Amino acid sequence: MLINSQLNLTGYIIGTLGRLGVLIAGYMGSVPLMLVCTAIAALGMSPLQGDMNALIATCSEYTYLTHGKRVDGTMYSCTSLGTKLGGGIGTALAGWLLSLSGYVGGAAQQSAFTMNMLHIMYLWMPMCFNLLITLILMKLNVEKANEDLREKLAAPEA
């Protein structure tokens, strides 16, 4: 079961390196290299996306083992709500940041401040989020904690 954790972590390390490549390619002005690095980042991040429901179930199992309560439905609902809120807030934040930077839709040229904001939004923010998720995955060991709890619960009382 710990294989999923390693796969997710390894994938996000690859994804973070891909995002670093996007950042470097962005400052080099190489769109083809940015696209290649974006593809590498997306491939690296995909195991966690595919494993998300299993991860939620594993966290729910931890709650059951520690508190004796099944909360699977609540956890899936909260995850769904978080995804929807995150998407809405992220979209709004993009609009607010573009507005703050003075972005003018349809303009042939944008101000230097707007260009800097676009670099932050497309190059730096995704890199920082990837790095943050990678660090969280390094610390995440709910599968190991579940195994330890199962062993503890199965052991006869002394």
LOMARMI-951406 format. One record per residue: x, y, z of N, C-alpha, C, O in turn; residue number from 0. Coordinates in Angstrom, 2 decimals. Layout:
N
+---------+---------+---------+---------+---------+---------+---------+---------+---------+---------+---------+---------+-----+
!     n_u !     n_v !     n_w !    ca_u !    ca_v !    ca_w !     c_u !     c_v !     c_w !     o_u !     o_v !     o_w !   i !
+---------+---------+---------+---------+---------+---------+---------+---------+---------+---------+---------+---------+-----+
!       X !       Y !       Z !       X !       Y !       Z !       X !       Y !       Z !       X !       Y !       Z ! NUM !
...
+---------+---------+---------+---------+---------+---------+---------+---------+---------+---------+---------+---------+-----+
This chain:
158
+---------+---------+---------+---------+---------+---------+---------+---------+---------+---------+---------+---------+-----+
!     n_u !     n_v !     n_w !    ca_u !    ca_v !    ca_w !     c_u !     c_v !     c_w !     o_u !     o_v !     o_w !   i !
+---------+---------+---------+---------+---------+---------+---------+---------+---------+---------+---------+---------+-----+
!    0.82 !   -1.20 !    0.00 !    0.00 !    0.00 !    0.00 !    0.86 !    1.26 !    0.00 !    0.43 !    2.29 !   -0.51 !   0 !
!    2.05 !    1.18 !    0.56 !    2.93 !    2.35 !    0.59 !    3.44 !    2.72 !   -0.79 !    4.02 !    3.79 !   -0.97 !   1 !
!    3.23 !    1.85 !   -1.76 !    3.66 !    2.13 !   -3.13 !    2.95 !    3.37 !   -3.67 !    3.56 !    4.16 !   -4.38 !   2 !
!    1.66 !    3.54 !   -3.34 !    0.92 !    4.73 !   -3.80 !    1.58 !    6.00 !   -3.31 !    1.70 !    6.96 !   -4.08 !   3 !
!    1.99 !    6.03 !   -2.05 !    2.63 !    7.23 !   -1.50 !    3.92 !    7.55 !   -2.25 !    4.18 !    8.71 !   -2.59 !   4 !
!    4.71 !    6.53 !   -2.51 !    5.96 !    6.73 !   -3.23 !    5.70 !    7.18 !   -4.66 !    6.40 !    8.05 !   -5.17 !   5 !
!    4.70 !    6.58 !   -5.30 !    4.36 !    6.96 !   -6.67 !    3.90 !    8.42 !   -6.72 !    4.31 !    9.18 !   -7.59 !   6 !
!    3.04 !    8.80 !   -5.77 !    2.56 !   10.18 !   -5.74 !    3.70 !   11.16 !   -5.50 !    3.80 !   12.19 !   -6.16 !   7 !
!    4.58 !   10.84 !   -4.54 !    5.71 !   11.72 !   -4.24 !    6.66 !   11.80 !   -5.43 !    7.07 !   12.89 !   -5.82 !   8 !
!    7.02 !   10.66 !   -6.00 !    7.91 !   10.66 !   -7.16 !    7.29 !   11.45 !   -8.32 !    7.97 !   12.22 !   -9.00 !   9 !
!    6.00 !   11.23 !   -8.53 !    5.31 !   11.97 !   -9.59 !    5.36 !   13.47 !   -9.36 !    5.61 !   14.24 !  -10.29 !  10 !
!    5.12 !   13.89 !   -8.12 !    5.13 !   15.33 !   -7.85 !    6.54 !   15.92 !   -7.89 !    6.70 !   17.10 !   -8.20 !  11 !
!    7.54 !   15.12 !   -7.59 !    8.92 !   15.61 !   -7.77 !    9.16 !   15.84 !   -9.25 !    9.73 !   16.86 !   -9.64 !  12 !
!    8.72 !   14.90 !  -10.09 !    8.84 !   15.07 !  -11.55 !    8.03 !   16.29 !  -11.99 !    8.49 !   17.09 !  -12.80 !  13 !
!    6.81 !   16.42 !  -11.45 !    5.96 !   17.56 !  -11.80 !    6.59 !   18.88 !  -11.41 !    6.52 !   19.86 !  -12.16 !  14 !
!    7.22 !   18.92 !  -10.24 !    7.87 !   20.15 !   -9.78 !    9.07 !   20.47 !  -10.65 !    9.32 !   21.63 !  -10.97 !  15 !
!    9.82 !   19.45 !  -11.03 !   10.95 !   19.69 !  -11.93 !   10.45 !   20.16 !  -13.30 !   11.08 !   21.02 !  -13.93 !  16 !
!    9.32 !   19.60 !  -13.75 !    8.72 !   20.07 !  -15.00 !    8.31 !   21.53 !  -14.90 !    8.54 !   22.31 !  -15.82 !  17 !
!    7.70 !   21.91 !  -13.77 !    7.31 !   23.32 !  -13.58 !    8.54 !   24.22 !  -13.50 !    8.50 !   25.36 !  -13.97 !  18 !
!    9.63 !   23.72 !  -12.92 !   10.87 !   24.49 !  -12.90 !   11.35 !   24.71 !  -14.33 !   11.84 !   25.78 !  -14.68 !  19 !
!   11.22 !   23.67 !  -15.16 !   11.57 !   23.80 !  -16.58 !   10.70 !   24.84 !  -17.28 !   11.20 !   25.61 !  -18.10 !  20 !
!    9.40 !   24.87 !  -16.95 !    8.50 !   25.88 !  -17.52 !    8.97 !   27.27 !  -17.11 !    9.01 !   28.19 !  -17.94 !  21 !
!    9.33 !   27.42 !  -15.85 !    9.79 !   28.72 !  -15.35 !   11.03 !   29.18 !  -16.11 !   11.10 !   30.32 !  -16.57 !  22 !
!   12.00 !   28.29 !  -16.25 !   13.24 !   28.63 !  -16.96 !   12.96 !   28.93 !  -18.43 !   13.44 !   29.92 !  -18.98 !  23 !
!   12.16 !   28.07 !  -19.06 !   11.83 !   28.26 !  -20.48 !   11.05 !   29.56 !  -20.68 !   11.21 !   30.23 !  -21.70 !  24 !
!   10.21 !   29.91 !  -19.72 !    9.45 !   31.15 !  -19.81 !   10.35 !   32.37 !  -19.85 !   10.12 !   33.30 !  -20.64 !  25 !
!   11.37 !   32.37 !  -19.01 !   12.30 !   33.51 !  -19.01 !   13.24 !   33.47 !  -20.21 !   13.79 !   34.50 !  -20.60 !  26 !
!   13.42 !   32.29 !  -20.79 !   14.21 !   32.19 !  -22.03 !   13.37 !   32.63 !  -23.23 !   13.92 !   32.95 !  -24.29 !  27 !
!   12.05 !   32.63 !  -23.07 !   11.16 !   33.00 !  -24.17 !   10.90 !   31.86 !  -25.14 !   10.51 !   32.10 !  -26.28 !  28 !
!   11.13 !   30.63 !  -24.71 !   10.96 !   29.47 !  -25.58 !    9.61 !   28.80 !  -25.33 !    9.46 !   28.02 !  -24.39 !  29 !
!    8.64 !   29.11 !  -26.17 !    7.30 !   28.52 !  -26.03 !    7.34 !   27.01 !  -26.26 !    6.71 !   26.28 !  -25.49 !  30 !
!    8.04 !   26.49 !  -27.27 !    8.07 !   25.03 !  -27.44 !    8.63 !   24.31 !  -26.20 !    8.11 !   23.27 !  -25.80 !  31 !
!    9.69 !   24.85 !  -25.61 !   10.27 !   24.24 !  -24.41 !    9.29 !   24.35 !  -23.23 !    9.19 !   23.43 !  -22.41 !  32 !
!    8.57 !   25.46 !  -23.16 !    7.55 !   25.61 !  -22.11 !    6.48 !   24.53 !  -22.26 !    6.04 !   23.95 !  -21.27 !  33 !
!    6.05 !   24.25 !  -23.48 !    5.03 !   23.24 !  -23.73 !    5.53 !   21.84 !  -23.36 !    4.79 !   21.05 !  -22.77 !  34 !
!    6.76 !   21.54 !  -23.71 !    7.33 !   20.23 !  -23.37 !    7.42 !   20.07 !  -21.85 !    7.05 !   19.03 !  -21.31 !  35 !
!    7.90 !   21.11 !  -21.18 !    8.02 !   21.05 !  -19.72 !    6.66 !   21.01 !  -19.04 !    6.50 !   20.38 !  -18.00 !  36 !
!    5.66 !   21.69 !  -19.63 !    4.29 !   21.62 !  -19.10 !    3.77 !   20.19 !  -19.20 !    3.11 !   19.70 !  -18.28 !  37 !
!    4.05 !   19.52 !  -20.32 !    3.62 !   18.13 !  -20.49 !    4.30 !   17.23 !  -19.46 !    3.66 !   16.34 !  -18.89 !  38 !
!    5.59 !   17.45 !  -19.23 !    6.32 !   16.65 !  -18.22 !    5.71 !   16.88 !  -16.84 !    5.50 !   15.94 !  -16.08 !  39 !
!    5.43 !   18.14 !  -16.52 !    4.82 !   18.46 !  -15.23 !    3.46 !   17.80 !  -15.08 !    3.16 !   17.24 !  -14.03 !  40 !
!    2.66 !   17.85 !  -16.12 !    1.32 !   17.24 !  -16.07 !    1.40 !   15.72 !  -15.90 !    0.63 !   15.14 !  -15.14 !  41 !
!    2.34 !   15.09 !  -16.59 !    2.51 !   13.64 !  -16.43 !    2.96 !   13.30 !  -15.01 !    2.52 !   12.31 !  -14.43 !  42 !
!    3.82 !   14.12 !  -14.47 !    4.29 !   13.88 !  -13.10 !    3.18 !   14.04 !  -12.07 !    3.13 !   13.29 !  -11.09 !  43 !
!    2.31 !   14.99 !  -12.29 !    1.24 !   15.25 !  -11.31 !    0.07 !   14.28 !  -11.45 !   -0.76 !   14.19 !  -10.55 !  44 !
!   -0.02 !   13.57 !  -12.56 !   -1.19 !   12.74 !  -12.82 !   -1.39 !   11.57 !  -11.85 !   -2.55 !   11.25 !  -11.57 !  45 !
!   -0.35 !   10.91 !  -11.32 !   -0.64 !    9.82 !  -10.38 !   -1.47 !   10.26 !   -9.17 !   -2.39 !    9.56 !   -8.76 !  46 !
!   -1.16 !   11.41 !   -8.61 !   -1.93 !   11.88 !   -7.45 !   -3.36 !   12.20 !   -7.84 !   -4.29 !   11.93 !   -7.07 !  47 !
!   -3.55 !   12.76 !   -9.02 !   -4.92 !   13.05 !   -9.46 !   -5.73 !   11.77 !   -9.60 !   -6.91 !   11.73 !   -9.24 !  48 !
!   -5.11 !   10.74 !  -10.13 !   -5.79 !    9.46 !  -10.29 !   -5.97 !    8.72 !   -8.97 !   -6.88 !    7.89 !   -8.84 !  49 !
!   -5.13 !    9.01 !   -8.01 !   -5.14 !    8.32 !   -6.72 !   -5.92 !    9.09 !   -5.64 !   -5.99 !    8.65 !   -4.50 !  50 !
!   -6.49 !   10.22 !   -6.00 !   -7.11 !   11.09 !   -4.99 !   -8.22 !   10.38 !   -4.22 !   -8.29 !   10.50 !   -3.00 !  51 !
!   -9.10 !    9.65 !   -4.91 !  -10.18 !    8.97 !   -4.21 !   -9.65 !    7.91 !   -3.25 !  -10.19 !    7.74 !   -2.15 !  52 !
!   -8.61 !    7.21 !   -3.64 !   -8.01 !    6.21 !   -2.75 !   -7.37 !    6.90 !   -1.55 !   -7.43 !    6.38 !   -0.43 !  53 !
!   -6.76 !    8.05 !   -1.77 !   -6.15 !    8.80 !   -0.66 !   -7.22 !    9.27 !    0.32 !   -7.01 !    9.23 !    1.54 !  54 !
!   -8.35 !    9.71 !   -0.19 !   -9.45 !   10.14 !    0.68 !   -9.94 !    8.94 !    1.50 !  -10.19 !    9.07 !    2.70 !  55 !
!  -10.08 !    7.80 !    0.87 !  -10.51 !    6.59 !    1.57 !   -9.51 !    6.19 !    2.64 !   -9.90 !    5.74 !    3.72 !  56 !
!   -8.22 !    6.34 !    2.35 !   -7.19 !    6.01 !    3.33 !   -7.26 !    6.94 !    4.53 !   -7.10 !    6.51 !    5.67 !  57 !
!   -7.50 !    8.22 !    4.27 !   -7.66 !    9.18 !    5.38 !   -8.91 !    8.86 !    6.19 !   -8.91 !    8.99 !    7.41 !  58 !
!   -9.97 !    8.46 !    5.52 !  -11.20 !    8.08 !    6.20 !  -10.96 !    6.85 !    7.07 !  -11.48 !    6.75 !    8.18 !  59 !
!  -10.17 !    5.92 !    6.56 !   -9.83 !    4.72 !    7.33 !   -9.06 !    5.10 !    8.60 !   -9.27 !    4.50 !    9.66 !  60 !
!   -8.20 !    6.09 !    8.49 !   -7.46 !    6.58 !    9.66 !   -8.43 !    7.10 !   10.72 !   -8.27 !    6.83 !   11.91 !  61 !
!   -9.42 !    7.85 !   10.28 !  -10.43 !    8.36 !   11.22 !  -11.17 !    7.21 !   11.88 !  -11.44 !    7.25 !   13.08 !  62 !
!  -11.51 !    6.19 !   11.10 !  -12.20 !    5.03 !   11.66 !  -11.32 !    4.32 !   12.69 !  -11.79 !    3.95 !   13.76 !  63 !
!  -10.04 !    4.14 !   12.36 !   -9.14 !    3.42 !   13.27 !   -8.87 !    4.21 !   14.55 !   -8.66 !    3.61 !   15.61 !  64 !
!   -8.88 !    5.53 !   14.47 !   -8.59 !    6.33 !   15.67 !   -9.84 !    6.68 !   16.47 !   -9.75 !    6.80 !   17.69 !  65 !
!  -10.98 !    6.84 !   15.82 !  -12.19 !    7.28 !   16.53 !  -13.36 !    6.31 !   16.42 !  -14.39 !    6.51 !   17.08 !  66 !
!  -13.23 !    5.27 !   15.61 !  -14.29 !    4.29 !   15.48 !  -15.52 !    4.79 !   14.72 !  -16.60 !    4.23 !   14.86 !  67 !
!  -15.36 !    5.83 !   13.94 !  -16.48 !    6.40 !   13.19 !  -16.16 !    6.36 !   11.70 !  -15.05 !    6.69 !   11.29 !  68 !
!  -17.14 !    5.96 !   10.91 !  -17.01 !    5.98 !    9.45 !  -17.47 !    7.35 !    8.95 !  -18.59 !    7.77 !    9.23 !  69 !
!  -16.61 !    8.03 !    8.22 !  -16.93 !    9.37 !    7.72 !  -16.63 !    9.48 !    6.23 !  -16.32 !   10.56 !    5.73 !  70 !
!  -16.71 !    8.36 !    5.51 !  -16.35 !    8.34 !    4.10 !  -17.14 !    9.38 !    3.30 !  -16.57 !   10.18 !    2.56 !  71 !
!  -18.46 !    9.35 !    3.45 !  -19.31 !   10.28 !    2.68 !  -18.98 !   11.72 !    2.97 !  -18.93 !   12.55 !    2.06 !  72 !
!  -18.77 !   12.03 !    4.24 !  -18.43 !   13.40 !    4.63 !  -17.10 !   13.82 !    4.01 !  -16.97 !   14.95 !    3.52 !  73 !
!  -16.13 !   12.92 !    4.02 !  -14.82 !   13.27 !    3.47 !  -14.89 !   13.50 !    1.96 !  -14.28 !   14.44 !    1.45 !  74 !
!  -15.65 !   12.65 !    1.25 !  -15.79 !   12.85 !   -0.20 !  -16.55 !   14.14 !   -0.49 !  -16.20 !   14.87 !   -1.42 !  75 !
!  -17.57 !   14.43 !    0.31 !  -18.34 !   15.67 !    0.11 !  -17.47 !   16.90 !    0.37 !  -17.52 !   17.88 !   -0.38 !  76 !
!  -16.68 !   16.85 !    1.44 !  -15.80 !   17.98 !    1.75 !  -14.75 !   18.18 !    0.66 !  -14.41 !   19.31 !    0.31 !  77 !
!  -14.24 !   17.07 !    0.14 !  -13.27 !   17.17 !   -0.96 !  -13.91 !   17.79 !   -2.19 !  -13.30 !   18.63 !   -2.84 !  78 !
!  -15.13 !   17.38 !   -2.50 !  -15.84 !   17.94 !   -3.64 !  -16.09 !   19.43 !   -3.44 !  -15.89 !   20.23 !   -4.35 !  79 !
!  -16.53 !   19.80 !   -2.24 !  -16.76 !   21.21 !   -1.93 !  -15.46 !   22.00 !   -2.04 !  -15.44 !   23.09 !   -2.62 !  80 !
!  -14.37 !   21.45 !   -1.50 !  -13.08 !   22.13 !   -1.57 !  -12.61 !   22.34 !   -3.00 !  -12.04 !   23.38 !   -3.33 !  81 !
!  -12.85 !   21.34 !   -3.84 !  -12.48 !   21.45 !   -5.25 !  -13.27 !   22.57 !   -5.93 !  -12.72 !   23.37 !   -6.69 !  82 !
!  -14.56 !   22.61 !   -5.65 !  -15.41 !   23.64 !   -6.27 !  -15.06 !   25.04 !   -5.75 !  -14.95 !   25.98 !   -6.54 !  83 !
!  -14.88 !   25.16 !   -4.43 !  -14.50 !   26.46 !   -3.87 !  -13.12 !   26.90 !   -4.37 !  -12.91 !   28.06 !   -4.72 !  84 !
!  -12.19 !   25.95 !   -4.40 !  -10.84 !   26.26 !   -4.88 !  -10.84 !   26.73 !   -6.32 !  -10.13 !   27.67 !   -6.68 !  85 !
!  -11.63 !   26.06 !   -7.17 !  -11.73 !   26.48 !   -8.57 !  -12.33 !   27.87 !   -8.71 !  -11.86 !   28.68 !   -9.51 !  86 !
!  -13.37 !   28.14 !   -7.92 !  -14.00 !   29.46 !   -7.97 !  -13.08 !   30.55 !   -7.45 !  -12.95 !   31.61 !   -8.06 !  87 !
!  -12.44 !   30.29 !   -6.31 !  -11.54 !   31.29 !   -5.73 !  -10.33 !   31.50 !   -6.64 !   -9.87 !   32.62 !   -6.83 !  88 !
!   -9.81 !   30.40 !   -7.20 !   -8.66 !   30.52 !   -8.11 !   -8.99 !   31.35 !   -9.34 !   -8.18 !   32.17 !   -9.77 !  89 !
!  -10.17 !   31.13 !   -9.91 !  -10.59 !   31.90 !  -11.08 !  -10.77 !   33.37 !  -10.71 !  -10.34 !   34.26 !  -11.45 !  90 !
!  -11.40 !   33.62 !   -9.58 !  -11.59 !   35.00 !   -9.14 !  -10.25 !   35.67 !   -8.86 !  -10.04 !   36.83 !   -9.22 !  91 !
!   -9.35 !   34.93 !   -8.23 !   -8.03 !   35.49 !   -7.93 !   -7.29 !   35.88 !   -9.21 !   -6.64 !   36.92 !   -9.27 !  92 !
!   -7.40 !   35.03 !  -10.23 !   -6.75 !   35.36 !  -11.51 !   -7.31 !   36.67 !  -12.06 !   -6.55 !   37.52 !  -12.52 !  93 !
!   -8.62 !   36.83 !  -12.02 !   -9.23 !   38.07 !  -12.49 !   -8.81 !   39.27 !  -11.65 !   -8.50 !   40.33 !  -12.19 !  94 !
!   -8.79 !   39.10 !  -10.33 !   -8.39 !   40.20 !   -9.45 !   -6.94 !   40.61 !   -9.69 !   -6.62 !   41.80 !   -9.73 !  95 !
!   -6.06 !   39.62 !   -9.84 !   -4.64 !   39.93 !  -10.06 !   -4.44 !   40.62 !  -11.41 !   -3.65 !   41.56 !  -11.52 !  96 !
!   -5.15 !   40.16 !  -12.43 !   -5.04 !   40.83 !  -13.74 !   -5.58 !   42.25 !  -13.67 !   -4.99 !   43.17 !  -14.24 !  97 !
!   -6.69 !   42.43 !  -12.97 !   -7.26 !   43.77 !  -12.82 !   -6.30 !   44.67 !  -12.04 !   -6.09 !   45.82 !  -12.41 !  98 !
!   -5.73 !   44.14 !  -10.97 !   -4.78 !   44.90 !  -10.16 !   -3.57 !   45.33 !  -10.98 !   -3.02 !   46.41 !  -10.76 !  99 !
!   -3.17 !   44.48 !  -11.92 !   -1.97 !   44.78 !  -12.71 !   -2.24 !   45.75 !  -13.86 !   -1.30 !   46.21 !  -14.52 ! 100 !
!   -3.51 !   46.07 !  -14.09 !   -3.83 !   47.00 !  -15.18 !   -3.97 !   46.32 !  -16.52 !   -3.83 !   46.97 !  -17.56 ! 101 !
!   -4.25 !   45.03 !  -16.53 !   -4.42 !   44.29 !  -17.78 !   -5.54 !   44.90 !  -18.60 !   -6.62 !   45.20 !  -18.09 ! 102 !
!   -5.26 !   45.07 !  -19.90 !   -6.27 !   45.60 !  -20.82 !   -6.51 !   44.54 !  -21.89 !   -5.65 !   44.29 !  -22.74 ! 103 !
!   -7.69 !   43.92 !  -21.84 !   -8.02 !   42.88 !  -22.80 !   -8.01 !   43.42 !  -24.22 !   -8.55 !   44.51 !  -24.48 ! 104 !
!   -7.43 !   42.69 !  -25.15 !   -7.40 !   43.07 !  -26.55 !   -6.32 !   44.09 !  -26.91 !   -6.15 !   44.43 !  -28.08 ! 105 !
!   -5.59 !   44.58 !  -25.90 !   -4.53 !   45.56 !  -26.18 !   -3.36 !   44.85 !  -26.88 !   -3.04 !   43.71 !  -26.56 ! 106 !
!   -2.75 !   45.55 !  -27.81 !   -1.61 !   44.98 !  -28.53 !   -0.41 !   44.82 !  -27.61 !    0.39 !   43.90 !  -27.79 ! 107 !
!   -0.28 !   45.71 !  -26.63 !    0.82 !   45.63 !  -25.66 !    0.27 !   45.86 !  -24.27 !   -0.68 !   46.62 !  -24.07 ! 108 !
!    0.89 !   45.20 !  -23.32 !    0.52 !   45.36 !  -21.92 !    1.65 !   46.09 !  -21.19 !    2.79 !   46.12 !  -21.67 ! 109 !
!    1.33 !   46.68 !  -20.05 !    2.34 !   47.40 !  -19.28 !    3.35 !   46.41 !  -18.70 !    3.10 !   45.21 !  -18.64 ! 110 !
!    4.48 !   46.95 !  -18.27 !    5.52 !   46.10 !  -17.66 !    4.99 !   45.45 !  -16.39 !    5.32 !   44.30 !  -16.10 ! 111 !
!    4.17 !   46.18 !  -15.61 !    3.60 !   45.64 !  -14.39 !    2.68 !   44.45 !  -14.71 !    2.68 !   43.44 !  -14.01 ! 112 !
!    1.90 !   44.59 !  -15.77 !    1.01 !   43.51 !  -16.19 !    1.82 !   42.30 !  -16.64 !    1.48 !   41.16 !  -16.30 ! 113 !
!    2.88 !   42.52 !  -17.38 !    3.73 !   41.41 !  -17.83 !    4.37 !   40.70 !  -16.63 !    4.47 !   39.47 !  -16.61 ! 114 !
!    4.81 !   41.48 !  -15.64 !    5.36 !   40.87 !  -14.43 !    4.31 !   40.03 !  -13.71 !    4.60 !   38.94 !  -13.23 ! 115 !
!    3.09 !   40.55 !  -13.65 !    2.00 !   39.81 !  -13.01 !    1.72 !   38.51 !  -13.76 !    1.48 !   37.48 !  -13.14 ! 116 !
!    1.74 !   38.56 !  -15.08 !    1.54 !   37.35 !  -15.87 !    2.64 !   36.32 !  -15.61 !    2.37 !   35.12 !  -15.54 ! 117 !
!    3.88 !   36.80 !  -15.47 !    4.97 !   35.89 !  -15.13 !    4.74 !   35.25 !  -13.76 !    4.93 !   34.05 !  -13.59 ! 118 !
!    4.32 !   36.05 !  -12.81 !    4.05 !   35.53 !  -11.47 !    2.93 !   34.49 !  -11.52 !    3.03 !   33.42 !  -10.93 ! 119 !
!    1.86 !   34.83 !  -12.25 !    0.70 !   33.95 !  -12.29 !    0.95 !   32.66 !  -13.06 !    0.47 !   31.60 !  -12.65 ! 120 !
!    1.67 !   32.71 !  -14.14 !    1.85 !   31.52 !  -14.96 !    3.13 !   30.75 !  -14.63 !    3.17 !   29.53 !  -14.78 ! 121 !
!    4.16 !   31.45 !  -14.19 !    5.43 !   30.78 !  -13.94 !    5.67 !   30.49 !  -12.46 !    5.98 !   29.36 !  -12.09 ! 122 !
!    5.53 !   31.51 !  -11.64 !    5.92 !   31.37 !  -10.23 !    4.87 !   30.71 !   -9.35 !    5.21 !   29.84 !   -8.55 ! 123 !
!    3.61 !   31.10 !   -9.48 !    2.58 !   30.54 !   -8.61 !    2.43 !   29.02 !   -8.78 !    2.40 !   28.31 !   -7.78 ! 124 !
!    2.35 !   28.51 !  -10.00 !    2.26 !   27.04 !  -10.15 !    3.49 !   26.33 !   -9.59 !    3.38 !   25.25 !   -9.00 ! 125 !
!    4.66 !   26.93 !   -9.78 !    5.89 !   26.34 !   -9.24 !    5.83 !   26.27 !   -7.72 !    6.18 !   25.25 !   -7.12 ! 126 !
!    5.37 !   27.34 !   -7.10 !    5.27 !   27.37 !   -5.63 !    4.24 !   26.36 !   -5.13 !    4.48 !   25.67 !   -4.14 ! 127 !
!    3.10 !   26.26 !   -5.81 !    2.08 !   25.28 !   -5.41 !    2.60 !   23.85 !   -5.58 !    2.36 !   23.00 !   -4.72 ! 128 !
!    3.30 !   23.58 !   -6.68 !    3.88 !   22.25 !   -6.87 !    4.88 !   21.92 !   -5.77 !    4.88 !   20.81 !   -5.24 ! 129 !
!    5.71 !   22.88 !   -5.43 !    6.69 !   22.67 !   -4.38 !    6.00 !   22.42 !   -3.04 !    6.41 !   21.53 !   -2.29 ! 130 !
!    4.97 !   23.19 !   -2.74 !    4.22 !   23.01 !   -1.50 !    3.59 !   21.62 !   -1.43 !    3.67 !   20.95 !   -0.40 ! 131 !
!    2.96 !   21.19 !   -2.51 !    2.34 !   19.86 !   -2.53 !    3.40 !   18.77 !   -2.39 !    3.18 !   17.77 !   -1.71 ! 132 !
!    4.55 !   18.95 !   -3.03 !    5.64 !   17.98 !   -2.91 !    6.10 !   17.87 !   -1.46 !    6.32 !   16.77 !   -0.95 ! 133 !
!    6.24 !   19.01 !   -0.78 !    6.65 !   18.99 !    0.63 !    5.59 !   18.31 !    1.50 !    5.94 !   17.56 !    2.42 ! 134 !
!    4.32 !   18.55 !    1.23 !    3.25 !   17.89 !    1.97 !    3.30 !   16.38 !    1.74 !    3.16 !   15.60 !    2.69 ! 135 !
!    3.50 !   15.97 !    0.49 !    3.58 !   14.53 !    0.18 !    4.78 !   13.87 !    0.86 !    4.72 !   12.68 !    1.18 ! 136 !
!    5.85 !   14.63 !    1.08 !    7.01 !   14.08 !    1.78 !    6.66 !   13.73 !    3.23 !    7.17 !   12.76 !    3.79 ! 137 !
!    5.78 !   14.53 !    3.82 !    5.38 !   14.33 !    5.21 !    4.17 !   13.40 !    5.36 !    3.94 !   12.85 !    6.43 ! 138 !
!    3.41 !   13.22 !    4.29 !    2.18 !   12.44 !    4.35 !    2.51 !   10.95 !    4.45 !    3.13 !   10.38 !    3.56 ! 139 !
!    2.10 !   10.34 !    5.55 !    2.33 !    8.90 !    5.70 !    1.12 !    8.24 !    6.35 !    1.27 !    7.43 !    7.27 ! 140 !
!   -0.06 !    8.59 !    5.89 !   -1.29 !    8.05 !    6.46 !   -1.38 !    6.54 !    6.24 !   -1.95 !    5.84 !    7.08 ! 141 !
!   -0.83 !    6.02 !    5.15 !   -0.86 !    4.58 !    4.93 !   -0.04 !    3.86 !    5.98 !   -0.47 !    2.83 !    6.51 ! 142 !
!    1.12 !    4.37 !    6.29 !    1.97 !    3.78 !    7.33 !    1.29 !    3.91 !    8.69 !    1.32 !    2.98 !    9.49 ! 143 !
!    0.69 !    5.05 !    8.96 !   -0.01 !    5.24 !   10.22 !   -1.16 !    4.25 !   10.35 !   -1.40 !    3.71 !   11.44 ! 144 !
!   -1.89 !    4.00 !    9.26 !   -2.98 !    3.02 !    9.29 !   -2.45 !    1.62 !    9.58 !   -3.04 !    0.88 !   10.37 ! 145 !
!   -1.34 !    1.25 !    8.95 !   -0.74 !   -0.07 !    9.20 !   -0.36 !   -0.21 !   10.67 !   -0.63 !   -1.24 !   11.29 ! 146 !
!    0.27 !    0.83 !   11.22 !    0.68 !    0.80 !   12.63 !   -0.54 !    0.68 !   13.54 !   -0.51 !   -0.06 !   14.52 ! 147 !
!   -1.61 !    1.42 !   13.23 !   -2.83 !    1.35 !   14.04 !   -3.48 !   -0.03 !   13.96 !   -3.94 !   -0.55 !   14.98 ! 148 !
!   -3.51 !   -0.63 !   12.77 !   -4.08 !   -1.97 !   12.62 !   -3.30 !   -2.99 !   13.45 !   -3.89 !   -3.85 !   14.11 ! 149 !
!   -1.97 !   -2.88 !   13.41 !   -1.13 !   -3.78 !   14.20 !   -1.38 !   -3.58 !   15.69 !   -1.48 !   -4.55 !   16.45 ! 150 !
!   -1.49 !   -2.35 !   16.10 !   -1.74 !   -2.02 !   17.53 !   -3.10 !   -2.58 !   17.97 !   -3.22 !   -3.14 !   19.06 ! 151 !
!   -4.12 !   -2.41 !   17.12 !   -5.44 !   -2.90 !   17.46 !   -5.52 !   -4.43 !   17.45 !   -6.29 !   -5.01 !   18.20 ! 152 !
!   -4.72 !   -5.06 !   16.60 !   -4.73 !   -6.53 !   16.50 !   -3.91 !   -7.18 !   17.62 !   -4.14 !   -8.35 !   17.95 ! 153 !
!   -2.99 !   -6.45 !   18.21 !   -2.12 !   -7.01 !   19.26 !   -2.95 !   -7.24 !   20.53 !   -3.77 !   -6.41 !   20.90 ! 154 !
!   -2.72 !   -8.37 !   21.18 !   -3.47 !   -8.64 !   22.42 !   -3.03 !   -7.69 !   23.53 !   -1.86 !   -7.32 !   23.63 ! 155 !
!   -3.99 !   -7.30 !   24.35 !   -3.70 !   -6.42 !   25.47 !   -2.80 !   -7.17 !   26.46 !   -3.01 !   -8.36 !   26.71 ! 156 !
!   -1.83 !   -6.50 !   27.02 !   -0.92 !   -7.14 !   27.98 !   -1.42 !   -7.00 !   29.40 !   -0.77 !   -7.49 !   30.33 ! 157 !
+---------+---------+---------+---------+---------+---------+---------+---------+---------+---------+---------+---------+-----+
